[in-house]
């Protein structure tokens, strides 16, 4: 399996537009891995995770070709994870719709717009090329769905109840992935489901939004909480010596440059993600670019 991180930033990207903190200044001066756009990744070149406000940037400058991707998992309806404006733009030669998988609470707004547009197209009141054809699928916690040749199980994320945010377990014959953004420490019911599942993950991506030791909200994690969740997974039999742990959803609140965070993460056996990073993994193949 292979995953590519197109965006590894938090809600406002890095550097933040008006910010003059040390981290934002360094990002402007050093560039490279210190520049972080909003959250988006693609698994095996065909299953996207989130459609962030920076999808245009990823498409224009980073090689992302959404014309080839027809399935998108959406963690929740915040702009840095689901920017619906891009759906309502003109398209030509679109032969297959894009399928979005999202909770009822996070998807109800876009679902209503999709239904409205489809009805207007059917009635001849709207040009069928005037928007991106989309199908919205409702996900429920703990209920697996088949997407392509993956089995995806959404689990509750600790990120506020109003939007029913989700983290994702993604299983295939090639490997198992746990996508843990945006969330604080796992809810007890989430941890118990993982333990009972017996799944051993090849790849775990964890939210690392906060400065280490400054756990100012239960809705995100710092490095210490990421370490705690990794240990929980190991104790529950969900991770072993082959499991890759990656930190992402990183902004200036982390108070570390990329190199500083990468060194700190490496000390505890983790990898600090950066925009454009690709990792191949699985029980038979592991490679980082």
Number of C-alpha atoms within 10 A of each C-alpha: 21 19 22 22 20 27 30 29 27 26 20 17 22 26 24 20 9 7 12 12 13 13 22 24 15 18 20 15 11 12 13 12 16 24 24 29 28 28 30 26 25 21 18 12 16 16 19 22 23 29 27 26 23 21 26 14 16 21 14 11 9 14 11 19 13 18 13 12 17 17 22 23 27 26 30 27 24 17 18 24 25 27 16 17 11 15 17 16 12 12 13 10 7 13 8 13 14 20 17 23 25 27 24 18 16 21 22 16 12 18 18 12 13 20 14 12 20 18 13 14 15 12 9 10 11 14 12 18 15 15 20 19 20 20 17 20 15 15 23 18 17 16 10 17 15 11 15 12 9 18 15 24 20 25 27 23 26 22 20 14 10 9 18 22 27 28 25 23 22 22 20 13 10 14 18 23 25 23 19 27 28 26 24 25 22 19 14 10 12 19 19 12 14 19 18 12 12 12 19 22 25 24 25 20 21 30 26 31 29 25 19 17 12 13 17 11 12 12 18 23 30 26 25 17 21 25 18 13 18 20 15 16 20 17 12 18 17 22 22 15 8 14 22 20 23 21 26 25 31 33 29 24 17 22 18 21 19 22 12 11 19 17 14 16 19 11 10 12 14 22 19 24 27 25 24 18 17 19 18 17 22 20 13 9 10 14 10 10 8
